Amino acid sequence: MLIDSHAHLDHSRFAGDLDALLARAWASGVGTILSIGIGEGPSTMDGALRLARAYRAKPQLPTLWATAGVHPQDAGKCDTLALANLHALLDEPEVLACGEIGLDFFHPENPPVAQQREAFRAQMELAAAHRKPVVIHCRPGEAFGPEADAWQQTLSMLEETWRPTGLGGILHCFSGSQQDADRALGLGFLVSFAGNLTYPAAGALRAVAAALPPESLLVETDCPFLAPVPERGKRNEPALVGHTAAVVAQVRGVSAEALARQTSANFFSLFDGARPAGNPDRGPGLPLHP
């Protein structure tokens, strides 16, 4: 079965629709979803954990796991209280990772670079103390000037602060170059591709997906954002992750089933405690998306 390695299930666009949404995901061959716990800001970053617990025992639905973290757009709110709440959340067994955390230089209204870097560093230190991987958000842009290179700064901070932990993590919604991906692999990271990989202009990104070692790959939705072709422009959801997986499989010259097995194995290699008992491929058959 497939794994959606990054979904914002606590987003307001899913209010009142989660039961049906998760049923569609299960019917589409999605067996596990990593629910990202950033909420609408630090005060609600427990939302993903609450969902993971609420749906834990429900049959014929994907298994939910959670993360917790302060998004770089909320770095100005990453204060002592937020870090204390994050510390408590990272203690919970259903919370597999700290994230999404990192740097976002796209919007000019985002917190200053120095503030983003400080929030990023503080959260990496907490994640290291809890021995949990990190889920990295890196969005380039020129909002802070062309010299503010988001990928360079993100990877340099990971090399400096995170490499010594040996814990690895996920580069979510990867949009960087082959060189960026190679640096991340050297740090023990998995590289996750979202629906933007399927867009016509994303040829360079598909080339990266084709070239990476098989043991480094994940797929995700980043829902409700970035719906893949042919659903682009609509609300994204975990049932659509198969479209992205199918494009990754195509550019790599493997079957959709093989790609699903590989990416699931990669996820459970990073998060061994999330590995299902018995057959990890339980559930409905994996549909073949065009």
C-alpha positions as CSV (number, residue, x, y, z in Angstrom):
1,M,0.0,0.0,0.0
2,L,1.0,3.6,-0.4
3,I,2.0,6.0,2.3
4,D,1.1,9.7,2.2
5,S,4.1,11.1,4.1
6,H,2.8,14.6,4.5
7,A,-0.9,15.6,4.9
8,H,-2.5,18.5,6.8
9,L,-5.6,16.6,7.9
10,D,-6.4,19.1,10.6
11,H,-6.8,21.9,8.0
12,S,-10.2,23.7,8.0
13,R,-10.8,22.7,4.4
14,F,-11.3,19.1,5.7
15,A,-13.8,20.0,8.5
16,G,-16.7,17.6,8.5
17,D,-15.2,15.4,5.7
18,L,-12.5,13.4,7.4
19,D,-14.4,10.1,7.7
20,A,-15.3,10.1,4.0
21,L,-11.8,11.4,3.0
22,L,-10.0,8.6,4.9
23,A,-12.4,6.0,3.4
24,R,-11.5,7.3,-0.1
25,A,-7.8,7.1,0.8
26,W,-8.1,3.5,2.0
27,A,-10.1,2.5,-1.1
28,S,-7.3,4.1,-3.2
29,G,-4.6,2.0,-1.6
30,V,-3.3,4.4,1.0
31,G,-2.5,2.5,4.2
32,T,-0.7,5.1,6.3
33,I,-0.8,8.9,6.6
34,L,1.6,11.1,8.4
35,S,-0.6,14.0,9.7
36,I,1.5,17.1,10.1
37,G,1.0,19.0,13.4
38,I,1.5,22.7,12.7
39,G,-2.1,23.6,13.1
40,E,-3.1,27.2,12.5
41,G,-0.1,28.2,14.7
42,P,1.8,26.9,17.7
43,S,-1.3,27.0,20.0
44,T,-3.0,24.3,17.8
45,M,-0.1,22.1,16.8
46,D,-1.6,19.2,18.8
47,G,-4.4,18.8,16.2
48,A,-2.6,16.1,14.3
49,L,-2.0,14.1,17.5
50,R,-5.7,14.3,18.4
51,L,-6.7,13.0,14.9
52,A,-4.1,10.2,15.1
53,R,-5.7,9.1,18.4
54,A,-9.3,9.5,17.3
55,Y,-8.8,7.3,14.2
56,R,-6.3,4.8,15.7
57,A,-8.8,1.9,16.2
58,K,-11.1,2.5,13.2
59,P,-11.0,-0.5,10.7
60,Q,-10.8,-0.1,7.0
61,L,-9.2,3.3,7.3
62,P,-5.5,4.3,7.0
63,T,-3.3,4.3,10.1
64,L,-2.6,7.9,11.2
65,W,0.6,9.1,12.8
66,A,1.5,12.6,13.7
67,T,4.2,15.2,13.9
68,A,4.4,18.5,15.8
69,G,6.3,21.7,15.1
70,V,6.2,25.4,14.5
71,H,6.1,26.3,10.8
72,P,8.7,28.9,9.7
73,Q,5.9,31.3,8.8
74,D,5.0,31.3,12.5
75,A,8.6,31.6,13.7
76,G,7.7,34.9,15.5
77,K,5.4,32.8,17.8
78,C,8.0,30.2,18.6
79,D,8.4,31.4,22.2
80,T,9.0,29.7,25.5
81,L,5.4,28.5,25.8
82,A,5.4,27.1,22.2
83,L,8.6,25.3,22.8
84,A,7.3,23.9,26.1
85,N,4.2,22.6,24.3
86,L,6.4,21.1,21.6
87,H,8.5,19.4,24.2
88,A,5.4,17.7,25.7
89,L,4.1,16.7,22.3
90,L,7.4,15.1,21.2
91,D,7.1,12.9,24.2
92,E,3.9,11.2,22.8
93,P,4.5,7.9,21.1
94,E,2.1,8.8,18.2
95,V,4.2,11.8,17.3
96,L,6.9,10.4,15.1
97,A,8.8,13.5,14.2
98,C,9.3,17.2,14.7
99,G,7.9,19.2,11.8
100,E,7.4,20.8,9.6
101,I,10.2,23.1,10.5
102,G,12.7,25.0,8.4
103,L,13.0,28.2,6.4
104,D,10.5,30.0,4.1
105,F,11.8,33.0,2.1
106,F,8.8,33.2,-0.3
107,H,6.4,35.7,1.3
108,P,7.7,39.2,2.3
109,E,5.4,39.2,5.3
110,N,7.2,36.1,6.8
111,P,9.3,36.6,9.9
112,P,12.9,37.9,9.4
113,V,15.5,35.4,8.4
114,A,17.3,35.6,11.7
115,Q,14.0,34.8,13.6
116,Q,13.3,31.9,11.3
117,R,16.8,30.5,11.8
118,E,16.5,30.8,15.6
119,A,13.1,28.9,15.6
120,F,14.5,26.3,13.3
121,R,17.6,25.7,15.5
122,A,15.6,25.6,18.7
123,Q,13.3,23.0,17.3
124,M,16.1,20.9,16.0
125,E,17.6,20.9,19.5
126,L,14.3,19.7,21.0
127,A,13.9,17.0,18.4
128,A,17.5,15.8,19.1
129,A,16.7,15.7,22.8
130,H,13.7,13.5,22.1
131,R,15.6,11.4,19.5
132,K,13.0,12.0,16.8
133,P,13.6,12.8,13.1
134,V,12.7,16.2,11.6
135,V,10.4,17.0,8.7
136,I,11.9,20.0,6.8
137,H,10.1,22.8,5.0
138,C,12.3,24.8,2.6
139,R,10.7,27.3,0.3
140,P,13.0,29.5,-1.7
141,G,12.1,33.0,-2.9
142,E,13.5,36.5,-3.2
143,A,11.3,38.2,-0.5
144,F,14.4,38.8,1.6
145,G,16.7,39.5,-1.4
146,P,18.5,37.3,-3.9
147,E,21.3,36.6,-1.5
148,A,19.0,34.8,1.0
149,D,19.3,31.3,-0.5
150,A,16.8,29.1,1.4
151,W,18.3,25.8,0.3
152,Q,21.8,26.8,1.0
153,Q,20.9,28.0,4.5
154,T,18.6,25.1,5.3
155,L,21.2,22.5,4.3
156,S,24.0,24.3,6.0
157,M,22.0,24.5,9.3
158,L,21.2,20.8,9.0
159,E,24.9,19.9,8.4
160,E,25.9,22.0,11.4
161,T,23.2,21.2,13.9
162,W,21.5,18.0,12.7
163,R,24.2,15.8,11.2
164,P,25.7,15.0,14.7
165,T,22.4,13.5,15.8
166,G,22.4,10.8,13.1
167,L,18.6,10.9,13.2
168,G,17.8,11.9,9.6
169,G,14.4,13.1,8.5
170,I,12.4,14.1,5.5
171,L,12.8,16.9,3.0
172,H,9.1,17.5,2.4
173,C,7.7,18.7,-0.9
174,F,11.2,18.8,-2.4
175,S,11.8,21.5,-4.9
176,G,15.6,21.8,-5.0
177,S,18.3,20.7,-7.3
178,Q,20.1,17.4,-7.7
179,Q,23.0,18.9,-5.7
180,D,20.6,19.9,-2.9
181,A,19.2,16.4,-2.8
182,D,22.6,14.8,-2.8
183,R,23.6,16.9,0.2
184,A,20.4,15.8,2.0
185,L,21.1,12.2,1.3
186,G,24.5,12.6,2.9
187,L,22.7,13.7,6.0
188,G,20.5,10.6,6.1
189,F,17.4,12.3,4.8
190,L,14.6,11.0,2.6
191,V,13.3,13.1,-0.2
192,S,9.6,13.4,-0.6
193,F,7.8,14.5,-3.8
194,A,4.4,16.1,-3.9
195,G,1.8,16.9,-6.6
196,N,3.9,19.7,-8.1
197,L,6.1,17.0,-9.5
198,T,3.3,16.1,-12.0
199,Y,3.0,19.7,-13.4
200,P,4.2,20.2,-17.0
201,A,6.9,22.7,-16.0
202,A,8.4,20.4,-13.4
203,G,10.8,18.5,-15.8
204,A,13.9,19.3,-13.7
205,L,12.2,18.0,-10.6
206,R,11.2,14.8,-12.3
207,A,14.8,14.4,-13.4
208,V,15.8,14.5,-9.8
209,A,13.2,11.9,-8.8
210,A,14.4,9.7,-11.6
211,A,18.1,9.9,-10.5
212,L,17.8,9.4,-6.7
213,P,18.6,6.0,-5.1
214,P,15.4,4.0,-4.5
215,E,15.9,3.9,-0.8
216,S,15.7,7.7,-0.5
217,L,12.2,8.3,-2.0
218,L,8.9,9.2,-0.4
219,V,5.6,10.5,-1.9
220,E,3.1,12.9,-0.3
221,T,0.1,15.1,-1.0
222,D,0.8,18.1,1.2
223,C,-3.0,18.3,1.1
224,P,-5.1,20.3,0.9
225,F,-2.5,22.0,-1.3
226,L,-0.8,21.0,-4.6
227,A,-3.3,18.6,-6.1
228,P,-1.6,16.6,-8.8
229,V,-2.4,16.4,-12.4
230,P,-5.2,15.6,-13.4
231,E,-6.8,17.1,-10.3
232,R,-4.7,20.3,-10.3
233,G,-6.6,23.3,-8.9
234,K,-8.9,21.2,-6.8
235,R,-8.7,20.4,-3.1
236,N,-6.0,17.8,-2.6
237,E,-6.4,14.8,-0.3
238,P,-4.6,11.5,0.5
239,A,-6.5,9.5,-2.1
240,L,-4.7,11.4,-4.8
241,V,-1.2,10.5,-3.8
242,G,-1.2,7.7,-6.2
243,H,-1.1,10.1,-9.1
244,T,2.2,11.5,-7.9
245,A,3.5,8.0,-7.2
246,A,2.6,6.9,-10.7
247,V,4.7,9.8,-12.2
248,V,7.6,8.9,-10.0
249,A,7.3,5.3,-11.0
250,Q,7.1,6.2,-14.7
251,V,10.2,8.4,-14.7
252,R,12.1,5.7,-12.8
253,G,10.9,2.9,-15.1
254,V,9.3,0.8,-12.4
255,S,5.7,-0.3,-11.7
256,A,3.4,1.6,-9.5
257,E,3.3,-1.5,-7.1
258,A,7.1,-1.6,-6.9
259,L,7.2,2.2,-6.2
260,A,4.6,1.8,-3.4
261,R,6.5,-1.1,-1.8
262,Q,9.8,0.9,-2.0
263,T,8.4,4.1,-0.6
264,S,6.6,2.3,2.2
265,A,9.8,0.4,3.1
266,N,11.6,3.7,3.2
267,F,9.1,5.3,5.5
268,F,9.2,2.4,7.9
269,S,12.9,2.3,7.8
270,L,12.9,5.9,9.1
271,F,10.0,5.4,11.5
272,D,10.4,1.8,12.6
273,G,7.9,2.2,15.4
274,A,5.2,2.9,12.9
275,R,5.7,-0.4,11.1
276,P,2.4,-2.3,11.0
277,A,2.2,-5.8,12.6
278,G,1.9,-8.6,10.2
279,N,1.6,-7.7,6.5
280,P,2.3,-4.0,5.7
281,D,0.6,-4.4,2.4
282,R,-2.8,-5.3,4.0
283,G,-5.9,-3.7,2.6
284,P,-7.3,-3.0,-0.9
285,G,-5.2,-3.4,-3.9
286,L,-3.2,-0.5,-5.2
287,P,-4.9,1.2,-8.1
288,L,-2.9,2.1,-11.2
289,H,-3.3,5.8,-11.9
290,P,-2.5,7.0,-15.4
